[in-house]
Amino acid sequence: MAKTGNPGKIGDFVSDVAEIRRRARQHIEDGAVTEGYRADRETVVRVLNEALATDWCACCGTNVITTWRQAFTRRL
């Protein structure tokens, strides 16, 4: 039920689509990291990217070795 004297809101819900979009854009611009996050973001991203790359190479390397072994054993 809408509160009287507050036409833009229904309870705590914002019913103005333009305001919802403005807030969404602001949250996107602010990013996923909260204000209280103290770690060096560039270092964290670099370490995570290196870990992901290492894991990815290990998976791809395992697949290549497995494929090579299968191909080699079939020729014998």
Backbone hydrogen bonds in HBPLUS format (Angstrom, degrees):
<---DONOR---> <-ACCEPTOR-->    atom                        ^
c    i                          cat <-CA-CA->   ^        H-A-AA   ^      H-
h    n   atom  resd res      DA  || num        DHA   H-A  angle D-A-AA Bond
n    s   type  num  typ     dist DA aas  dist angle  dist       angle   num
A0009-LYS N   A0006-ASN O   3.27 MM   3  5.93 167.4  2.29 121.7 125.5     1
A0015-SER N   A0008-GLY O   3.26 MM   7  6.00 162.5  2.29 150.3 154.4     2
A0010-ILE N   A0013-PHE O   2.93 MM   3  5.21 168.2  1.95 158.0 160.9     3
A0013-PHE N   A0010-ILE O   2.93 MM   3  5.21 148.7  2.03 136.9 134.4     4
A0019-GLU N   A0016-ASP O   3.10 MM   3  5.33 118.9  2.50 100.6 114.8     5
A0020-ILE N   A0016-ASP O   3.02 MM   4  6.38 153.8  2.09 151.1 159.1     6
A0021-ARG N   A0017-VAL O   2.94 MM   4  6.18 160.6  1.97 152.3 156.9     7
A0022-ARG N   A0018-ALA O   2.90 MM   4  6.12 155.7  1.96 144.9 152.1     8
A0023-ARG N   A0019-GLU O   2.96 MM   4  6.15 163.5  1.99 149.6 153.3     9
A0024-ALA N   A0020-ILE O   2.96 MM   4  6.15 155.3  2.02 145.1 152.5    10
A0025-ARG N   A0021-ARG O   2.91 MM   4  6.15 162.2  1.95 153.1 157.0    11
A0026-GLN N   A0022-ARG O   3.01 MM   4  6.25 155.5  2.07 145.7 152.7    12
A0027-HIS N   A0023-ARG O   2.92 MM   4  6.19 157.7  1.97 150.9 156.4    13
A0028-ILE N   A0024-ALA O   2.99 MM   4  6.25 154.1  2.06 148.5 155.6    14
A0029-GLU N   A0025-ARG O   2.93 MM   4  6.18 159.5  1.97 150.0 155.5    15
A0030-ASP N   A0026-GLN O   2.89 MM   4  6.11 147.9  1.99 145.8 155.0    16
A0031-GLY N   A0027-HIS O   3.15 MM   4  6.35 135.8  2.36 138.2 148.4    17
A0031-GLY N   A0028-ILE O   3.21 MM   3  5.23 132.3  2.45  95.7 108.1    18
A0037-TYR N   A0034-THR O   3.25 MM   3  5.63 167.8  2.27 113.5 116.9    19
A0044-VAL N   A0040-ASP O   3.04 MM   4  6.32 163.1  2.07 157.2 162.4    20
A0045-VAL N   A0041-ARG O   2.91 MM   4  6.09 166.5  1.93 155.3 158.4    21
A0046-ARG N   A0042-GLU O   2.96 MM   4  6.09 157.3  2.01 143.5 150.2    22
A0047-VAL N   A0043-THR O   2.92 MM   4  6.13 167.0  1.94 155.4 158.1    23
A0048-LEU N   A0044-VAL O   2.95 MM   4  6.11 165.3  1.98 152.1 156.6    24
A0049-ASN N   A0045-VAL O   2.89 MM   4  6.01 157.1  1.95 147.5 154.1    25
A0050-GLU N   A0046-ARG O   2.93 MM   4  6.16 154.3  2.00 148.1 155.2    26
A0051-ALA N   A0047-VAL O   2.93 MM   4  6.17 159.8  1.98 150.6 156.0    27
A0052-LEU N   A0048-LEU O   2.92 MM   4  6.10 158.9  1.97 147.5 153.5    28
A0053-ALA N   A0049-ASN O   2.87 MM   4  6.02 159.6  1.91 146.3 152.2    29
A0054-THR N   A0050-GLU O   2.89 MM   4  6.06 157.3  1.95 147.8 154.0    30
A0055-ASP N   A0051-ALA O   2.98 MM   4  6.17 163.7  2.01 148.5 152.8    31
A0056-TRP N   A0052-LEU O   2.85 MM   4  5.99 159.7  1.89 149.7 156.0    32
A0057-CYS N   A0053-ALA O   2.88 MM   4  6.03 161.4  1.91 148.3 153.1    33
A0058-ALA N   A0054-THR O   2.95 MM   4  6.13 154.8  2.02 145.7 153.0    34
A0059-CYS N   A0055-ASP O   2.97 MM   4  6.23 157.5  2.02 148.7 154.3    35
A0060-CYS N   A0056-TRP O   2.89 MM   4  6.12 166.4  1.91 152.9 157.0    36
A0061-GLY N   A0057-CYS O   2.72 MM   4  5.73 158.4  1.77 146.7 153.8    37
A0062-THR N   A0058-ALA O   2.96 MM   4  6.05 154.3  2.02 142.2 148.6    38
A0063-ASN N   A0059-CYS O   3.09 MM   4  6.35 156.8  2.15 145.8 151.7    39
A0064-VAL N   A0060-CYS O   2.95 MM   4  6.23 152.2  2.03 148.4 156.3    40
A0065-ILE N   A0061-GLY O   2.94 MM   4  6.15 165.0  1.96 152.8 156.4    41
A0066-THR N   A0062-THR O   2.92 MM   4  6.06 162.7  1.95 149.3 154.4    42
A0067-THR N   A0063-ASN O   2.96 MM   4  6.07 161.7  2.00 144.3 149.4    43
A0068-TRP N   A0064-VAL O   2.87 MM   4  6.05 158.0  1.92 149.4 155.9    44
A0069-ARG N   A0065-ILE O   2.85 MM   4  6.07 161.8  1.88 152.3 157.1    45
A0070-GLN N   A0066-THR O   2.95 MM   4  6.16 160.6  1.99 149.6 155.0    46
A0071-ALA N   A0067-THR O   2.97 MM   4  6.15 161.0  2.00 148.3 153.6    47
A0072-PHE N   A0068-TRP O   2.85 MM   4  5.99 156.3  1.90 150.2 157.3    48
A0073-THR N   A0069-ARG O   2.86 MM   4  5.99 166.2  1.88 153.8 157.0    49
A0074-ARG N   A0070-GLN O   3.18 MM   4  6.26 149.9  2.27 142.4 149.7    50
A0075-ARG N   A0072-PHE O   3.18 MM   3  5.36 133.7  2.41  99.8 111.7    51
A0076-LEU N   A0073-THR O   3.29 MM   3  5.34 139.3  2.47  96.0 106.7    52
